[in-house]
Amino acid sequence: MILFIDAEFVDNQEVIELSVWNHEGREVYHNFFRPTEIDEWPVSEGVHHISPRDVEGCKTFGECRKEIQAIFDRAEYIVGFATSGDVAHLAKSGIKGLDRKQVIDIKNLFWLYVGIERDYDFYAIPGLSRVSEMLGISFGEKGAHSASEDTLVTLKCFNELASMIPGNPYSEKTEENFVKAMAQFRDEFAIAKDAYERRKAHGWIHIYKGEGGVYKVLFKRKEPEETKQLVGKVEVGDLSKAESEILGVFQRRMIQGHRTLFRLTKNDLKKLLAYQNEYGDEEEHSLNKKLVQLQKMFR
């Protein structure tokens, strides 16, 4: 079973509205819920316009959990827009087994089949309203941030984006074709995402000579321009890894109070100019970024 979902929340992240549609375009569940821990949610109300008065006679999410659980128990795929947040909150609200479901994020399909061509950064995909507008899909009378309307628009966006998969394996909207289409999408996405992360990780070490054996060492995405002060540049596959390793090796050479200045010997400079690395994978790159942040905090 394939479920398309959207949820709205109150300020403390309790679920206040949930909509679930199937791939055939039928809403199989919709409900509003009365929060149990807070009485007002002005920030969230400004977004989804669901007031305390609107839900004062509704059941709590906990009172409806059993029937909601039964729906998700029958599902293999969960599809949504930026849906990992919704799934995480549903899990915190007591829905079990979501970690065993295959989650499809519309944002990833949009990036792969539309965003790359338009030079969108993977981490800066616009929201559902803008994505749907770009795909020629309109919201109904309720507009955005109604869970039912958002889920229906999400379903329509998915169908439009799925039609862009080479060979259009989801032209006939059966569950079997959905599985084939998503298998093809995952393979294509993995290749494109790896290439993207490699490009983002790539960079240059800039080495500039100062006075008295002091050198400025910078870690930049772009190749340095040639200047009189530039004494060397090193191209690396993973800039964060390079920064982490070099800061570790030359920590004692760092001039106190200056993050970029090092007092280097000729051998130090030779070692720095000979440095090289290659990009490993996204997980390793992410770890190195965190290590650099920690090194900067405790320097």
C-alpha positions, 0 to 999 in steps of 0.5 A: 500500500502507498500512502501520501501524507501531510500533517499540521502541528501546534507550537509544541509539535503535537499533531493537530491535523492529519491527512492520508491519501492513497495513490489512486487519489482517494483520501483514506483518512483525515482528522483534526486533533485536540492538543493535550499539552498546550491551550494556545499555539499562536505561531502555528495558528498563523500558518495553518489557521487552526485555532483552539476553538476549531478543535475544542470538541475533537478527540486527541491524537492518542484517542485516534492512534489505534485507527491511524496505526492500522492504516500505516501498518498496511503501508509499504511506502510513505510519500510526502513533501519534506516528509521526514519531519512528519514521519518523525513527529508521527513516530514521537506521537506513538505510531510504530513501525515507521522506521521500516517503511520506505519514505519518498520525499517529493523534494528529491524527485523535484531536485533530480528531474527539475532542480538540477537543470535549473541549477537548484542547490539540493539543500535549498529546494523551495516549498510545496507552494512554489514547487507546485506552481512551477509544475502547473499545479494549483491549490484548491479553495482552502489553499496551502497548509490545509493538510488535505489540500497539501496532501492532494497537491503533493500527490499531483506533484508526485504524478507529474514528477514521476512522469519525468522518469525516463521511460515513464514506468509509472504511466499506468498508476499501479502499485507494481509500476510504482515500485518499478518507478521508485527503484529506477528513481532511487538508482538515478538519485543516488548517482546524481546526489553522489556527484553533487556531494563530490562537487560540493566537497571539492575545494582548494587550500590557499597558502599565502606568505606573510612576514617572519615565517608566518603563512595564512592558510585558507580553505576555499571552494574556489581556486585562488587568484595568482598574487605575489603573496600566494606561494602555493595552492592545493586542490583536494577532493574533500575540503572539510577533510583537508581542513580537519587533518591539516588543523590537526597536524599543524595545531602547534604551529597556529598563532594564538588568537588567529584561525588562519595564521601558522608559523611554518618551517620549510619542511612544514610548507613542503608537507602542506604543499604535498598534501592530497586527499579524495572524497570518500562518501557523504557520511565521511564528509559530514563527519569531517565538517563536524570535526572542523566545527569542533576544532574551531570551537576549542582552538 
